[in-house]
Amino acid sequence: MDVAVSYAAHGGSTNYERIIKLLGKPDACVANSDATEPNQLRQRLLSWSRHVSSWTTAPGIRVQVIRYEDMKLTPDATFTTAVRFLGLPDQPERIRKAIEFSRFEELQKQEQAGGFRERLPKAKAFFRKGSIGSWREALTPEQAARVIADHADVMRQYGYLDAAGQPVY
């Protein structure tokens, strides 16, 4: 549900209805128009659930799923897991330094100072908020329920819903 809010803001909008529909659309694409995204190639995303499943279950590739929430809540353990998965040297001091340089507040500061090339023209900022659960302030209960209805299986698989189908974050 945070993805819906962030994705809307990425396009400079608060039209969550449109984004929730897009996230549930089986053949969703981005960059369909040069008028809205002139510097990108058209990309077929599928629905959010199918998009996630398409790369997490792709045969023949090793994948380590790392959730944003884990990077925020347990950065040392999460980044160490990523480093080990990539076969990089497990050097705690370098990991801590990388975490510090990639903190959300640091990225916001860098964007404010020098811009960020991937920010779309209508968006106020690329690095908007960086908080977990901000959907609760933006989406109506009906909108949240639609996201859950469309994506419950994948949301549950990755720990975004509890056993009763309620949001964890």
N, C-alpha and C positions, 0 to 999 in steps of 0.2 A: 504494500500500500504506500510505503514511502517512495517506491519507484514511480508510482503514478504522479505523486506530488512533485518529485524532483524532475521527472521527464517533462511535465507541463512547464515548470519554471525554466527548464533548459531551452524551451521554445519561446520563452517570454510570455507565458500565458498562465491563467488560473482556470482554464477550461478543463477541469478534471473529468467531466463527462466524456469529452472527446478522447482523452487519453485512456480512460478505463475501457472504452470501446476498442481503441486501437490495441491495447494490451490483450484483449480477448479475441482479436480478429485472427483467424487461422492463417491468413496470407498477408499479414501486415508487412508494410514496407516503410522505409524512411527515404528521404531525399527523392520524393516523387516529382518534385517541381524545382526548376531552376530559380523560380521566383522566391521560394522560401528557403531553399538550401543550395545556393549556387556553387558552393565549393565542395560538394560531396557527390559521390556516385550513388545511384539508387542501390539500396541494400534491402534484401528480403530478410525480415526478422522472424516471421511467423508470430504466433501468439507468445506472450511472455513465457508460459509454461512450456510450449513446444521449443521455444528458443533455448531455454535453460537445458531442457532434455537433449536437444540436438547436439550440444557440445559436451555435456556431462556423461552421455552414454555412447558417444561416438566410438566405433570400434577402431582399434589400432593406435589410439593416442592415450598417453597417460595424462590424467587430469587431477589436479588438487583443487577442490572447491574451497574458496575462502570467502566467507561472508563479510560484508562491510561491518556488521554488528560485532563480529569477532575482532576485527582490526581496531574498532573503537574500545571494546570492553577488555580485551586481553591482548594488547598489541605485541608484547614481547613473545608470548607463546605462539601467536598467530604468525608473526613474521619469521620466527625461528622455524616453524613448520614449513613455510614457503621456501626459505633458504635451503633447508635440508632436502625438500622435494626437488629443487633445482640443481642439487649437487654442488652448491656453493659452500665455501668454508663457513663453518659455524663459529663465528667470532662475535660474542655478545656485545662488545663495545661498538663494533661496526653496525650491528643490528640496531642498537639503541640510537646511534647517530642517524641512521636511515629513518627510523621512526620519528625522530625529532624533526628532520628536514621534510618529512611528508605529513606532518600534523596538519589537520584541516585549517587551523588558524594561520599556520605558516603559508600554506598554499593560497589562502585568501589574501594575505599580506603581499605575496609575490604578484598575484593577479592585479591587485589595486595599484601596485607600483609600476608594473610593466605590461599589464594586459594578459590575455590568454587567448592564443590563436584559435582554439576550438570553441570558444564562446560564440553562440549564434547571435546575429545582429540584434534581435529583439530581446534577448535575455539581459537582465540587469547584471548578472555575474554568472560565471561558470560554477564557481565554488560558492554556493548559495548559503547553506545552513549547516550541513554535516551532522545533524543530530539524528538520533534513533527515535522513531515513534512520532515524528512531526505530522504524520498523516492524521493523527487524532485531532489536530487543530484545524485541519484543512478539509477533510472529507466528511460528508454526512454519514450517518450510520447506514443509510441505504447504499451509498457508493461503496463503502467498505464491505458491505455484505455482497455486493456484485463482484468485487475483486475476489473475495473468498470463494464465492460460488464458481467463478470461472477457473480458479487456480488452486483449489484446496489440496489436491493430491500433491502437487509439487511444493506448495507452501508447507505442508505437513512433513514431507520428505526432508526438507532442509531446515526444519525447526522453527518455522514462522507461525505455525499453529500448534496448539497443544492437542492432547488426545480428544478433547471435547470440541475441537474446531474453533477455539477462541484464539485471537492474536496473542502472540508471546511478547512482541515488542510494540 
